[in-house]
Amino acid sequence: MDIGLLMLGFPGRAREIARRTEAAGFSHLALGDTQNLGPETWSQLMLVAGASDRIRIGTGVTNTTTRDVAVTASAALALQLESRGRAFCGIGRGDSALAKIGRAPAPPADFDRDLAILRAYLGGETTLRGTAQSRIEWSHALGLPRVPLEVAVSGPRVLEIAARRADAFLFCLGADPQTLARAMSQAREAVRRAGRDPATLRYGAFVNCAVDEDVERARAIARGGVSVFARFAGWSAGASELGDPALRSEGRSVAARYEMDRHAQAAGEGARALDDAHLDRFAIVGSVNDAVARLHALAAIGLDFVTIAPGSSDMDWETGWKSIERIGREVIPALGGDGGRAPSGAAS
C-alpha cells in the first residue's frame, strides 16, 4: 500500500514541501486546489516537479468548475512532461475552491459530462464540444503514459460516476476499515456494471493522521483537517450507503457548525464540534505503534494507496512537519516493504 501526503500550497515553500516529502519516504504528494487559500496549484506542482525525483505528484483535489477541463488537461499534461511521467489528476465536485467564490459543488450530471471530456483530453482523443471538434493538440508528442484520473468519492452518485470515468477511487470516508471495505466492495460492483474490469482500477483513501505519543497533542494537530473530511460524510443523503450510517449523523453535526472562513482550522466551530470519540474513530491519532496498527488494517482490506491529510491549516509549521516526518520515517518503514499489505487472499 502506497502512502502519500496531502498538503495545501504555502507561498514560497513548494520546493521545501517537495524535498521534505520525498526525503521522509512518502510515495506521492498531492496539493489541494483552493485558489483563495494557497498559491495557484498547477504552478506550485511545476516547482515540486523540479525539486523532486521520485514521488508522484498531482492535485488533491481540483474541480471541474473553477477551470475548464481543457485547461486542467493542459496543465496535467504539462506536469506529466516536466515530471517525466509522475503526474496524476485528483478531482472532485468542488468544496472550498467553490465556496470561497460563492459557488456550489458541480451537479453530478455536469461532473459526469466534464469527467468524460477530461478523460478524452488526457488520452489524446478528440471530443465534441458544442459544434467544435476539440483535443489537446500537442499531447500526442509526449510519448508518456496517460495521466491517471483519481476521483474523490464520498457518496453513491459520484461512486457511479467514478466507476465509468476514473482510473482510481479516492474515498473521503475516514480511516475505519469496515467503512472503507464496504465502499470498496460497492465500487468494484459499480465498475463491473459499467462494463469495466475492477482489477484495472486503483482504490485509495484520504486519511487524516497525526503522530504524537501524547494523544491530546495528536488530536490538536489533526482536528481542523479532520473536520473537513468528517463533514463530507454529512453532505450526502446516500453517504451512509457506503459506510457506517453514524458517519452521516456525526458529519452533519460538524457541517452544521462549519465556518468556511476558518476552513480546516482547529480553531473553527466545525472542528470544535468534533468530539474525541468521533475524531479517534474517523482519523488516526496517537503513537507510532497506533498509526502502524491502523494502517496495517487498511492495507489488509486491499487499499492500493492512502493519502495522508496531516493536520490543520492553522497548525504550527514545524510541529506539523514533526508529525509528518515521523509518519514517513517511523510508520512507513514499520509497515514493511509492501506498505503493510496482507498476503494475497487475506482480505478483500
Number of C-alpha atoms within 10 A of each C-alpha: 25 19 22 23 25 24 22 20 22 15 10 11 13 24 18 15 22 23 17 17 24 22 15 16 19 24 20 25 27 26 27 25 27 24 16 13 17 15 18 17 24 20 13 20 27 21 21 25 26 14 18 20 14 16 22 21 28 32 24 29 24 26 29 23 19 17 11 12 20 19 15 21 25 19 18 25 28 18 26 25 19 16 23 16 18 21 29 24 26 25 25 23 22 23 20 22 22 19 15 16 11 8 14 15 17 18 10 14 12 13 21 21 13 20 24 17 23 25 21 19 26 25 19 20 16 15 17 10 10 7 6 9 9 16 22 19 12 11 20 12 9 15 9 14 15 19 22 21 24 27 29 27 27 26 24 20 15 20 26 21 22 26 26 19 24 24 21 22 28 28 26 22 30 25 24 20 21 14 19 25 20 16 27 23 13 18 23 20 16 20 23 15 13 16 10 15 13 18 10 9 17 17 23 25 24 24 27 31 29 31 30 20 13 11 15 13 16 21 24 17 28 31 35 29 25 32 29 25 24 29 27 23 30 25 16 17 12 16 22 21 16 25 24 18 16 13 24 25 16 18 24 20 17 27 24 13 15 21 15 16 12 16 23 26 26 24 17 20 20 29 30 17 19 21 12 13 8 16 20 19 13 22 27 28 29 20 18 20 14 16 24 20 16 18 27 20 20 26 25 21 20 24 22 19 23 26 25 24 24 28 32 26 22 17 21 11 11 9 12 20 18 13 21 25 18 17 28 22 15 18 22 24 15 18 18 12 11 13 19 21 23 18 11 9 9 10 13 14
